[in-house]
Amino acid sequence: MSCDNLAEGIEELEPSELGTKEYWEKSYQLELNNFSDHGDVGEVWFGEEAGMRMISWLVKNPDLVAPTDSILDSGTGNGMLCVDMAREGFSNITGVDYCQEAIDLADKVAKESGVEVKFEVGNILHMDSAALKAKYKVVTDKGTFDAISLGGSAKEDKETYLRNTFNLLEESGIFLITSCNWTKDELIKQFEEYFHPHHVIPTPVFSFGGKTGNMVSSVVFKKRKS
Ligand SMILES: C[S@@+](CC[C@H](N)C(=O)[O-])C[C@H]1O[C@@H](n2cnc3c(N)ncnc32)[C@H](O)[C@@H]1O
């Protein structure tokens, strides 16, 4: 698939520092220091409810996802989504992030929480770690496609991200994503070559100036046949 197909009708976002590795390294170093000083796990992106909505969907669909199925959390940050999935009984979870600082923090948070999760440094655009050579039943993403969408080469990187996520999934695997930068329709449009929408998880709606919309979008996709 060419990048042109992916971007058709989609306006790229203005690049921002949130699309750079340096930004994430600095913020997780700070969060690592805060965690050591007073046990603060740091930013929970889009609020705790966003993660709980994703987990609740997994829990309520045992016909599609069993507690022992392999789950990869892509761009795991402080690893809280993994920790909360483990607390809900999922037992085969791996979190990857391209920041060593994030993985150090996630390791500490999981250890402190007394749950079993594997964390590994890896860049989802480069598939450069052992965890990124395996196959998974589920890939979760909370804010990572968003961060990639804010990079200087977002158009190409989004395409690489989607292709790599497709390759990471087993046949009939599930890609569960929460985004604040893209509406559900924009996600569906950009993902359509690799994934088809299975379910849109309801998220809070805002009304302002006569317009209504969702603050975040959460969509369950199924991998298309290879
Ligand atoms: C908005 S944060 C979300 C973190 C976490 N998922 C959460 O919900 O708290 C985006 C994360 O994506 C990670 N990230 C961005 N690009 C990445 C890449 N190419 N490979 C792996 N991780 C990446 C960043 O380091 C950061 O942890």
The ligand as a Tripos MOL2 file, in Angstrom:
@<TRIPOS>MOLECULE
LIG
   27    29     1     0     0
SMALL
NO_CHARGES

@<TRIPOS>ATOM
      1 C1          0.8760    9.6730   24.7810 C.3       1 LIG1
      2 S1          2.1250    8.5750   25.3830 S.3       1 LIG1
      3 C2          1.0970    7.2360   25.9230 C.3       1 LIG1
      4 C3          1.7910    6.2930   26.8450 C.3       1 LIG1
      5 C4          0.9100    5.1380   27.3610 C.3       1 LIG1
      6 N1          0.3930    4.3360   26.2730 N.3       1 LIG1
      7 C5         -0.2190    5.6560   28.2250 C.2       1 LIG1
      8 O1         -1.3770    5.5320   27.8470 O.co2     1 LIG1
      9 O2          0.0840    6.2250   29.2870 O.co2     1 LIG1
     10 C6          2.8400    7.9460   23.8620 C.3       1 LIG1
     11 C7          3.8920    6.8640   24.0950 C.3       1 LIG1
     12 O3          4.3230    6.3400   22.8450 O.3       1 LIG1
     13 C8          5.7170    6.0800   22.9250 C.3       1 LIG1
     14 N2          6.2070    6.0120   21.5360 N.ar      1 LIG1
     15 C9          6.1110    6.9740   20.5870 C.ar      1 LIG1
     16 N3          6.6400    6.5340   19.4230 N.ar      1 LIG1
     17 C10         7.0400    5.2550   19.6390 C.ar      1 LIG1
     18 C11         7.6630    4.2730   18.8170 C.ar      1 LIG1
     19 N4          7.9780    4.5240   17.5350 N.pl3     1 LIG1
     20 N5          7.9380    3.0540   19.3390 N.ar      1 LIG1
     21 C12         7.6360    2.7910   20.6410 C.ar      1 LIG1
     22 N6          7.0720    3.6910   21.4740 N.ar      1 LIG1
     23 C13         6.7660    4.9120   20.9850 C.ar      1 LIG1
     24 C14         6.2460    7.2400   23.7590 C.3       1 LIG1
     25 O4          7.5150    6.9930   24.3070 O.3       1 LIG1
     26 C15         5.1460    7.3560   24.8160 C.3       1 LIG1
     27 O5          5.3830    6.5130   25.9050 O.3       1 LIG1
@<TRIPOS>BOND
     1     1     2 1
     2     2     3 1
     3     2    10 1
     4     3     4 1
     5     4     5 1
     6     5     6 1
     7     5     7 1
     8     7     8 2
     9     7     9 1
    10    10    11 1
    11    11    12 1
    12    11    26 1
    13    12    13 1
    14    13    14 1
    15    13    24 1
    16    14    15 ar
    17    14    23 ar
    18    15    16 ar
    19    16    17 ar
    20    17    18 ar
    21    17    23 ar
    22    18    19 1
    23    18    20 ar
    24    20    21 ar
    25    21    22 ar
    26    22    23 ar
    27    24    25 1
    28    24    26 1
    29    26    27 1
@<TRIPOS>SUBSTRUCTURE
     1 LIG1         1 GROUP 0 **** ****
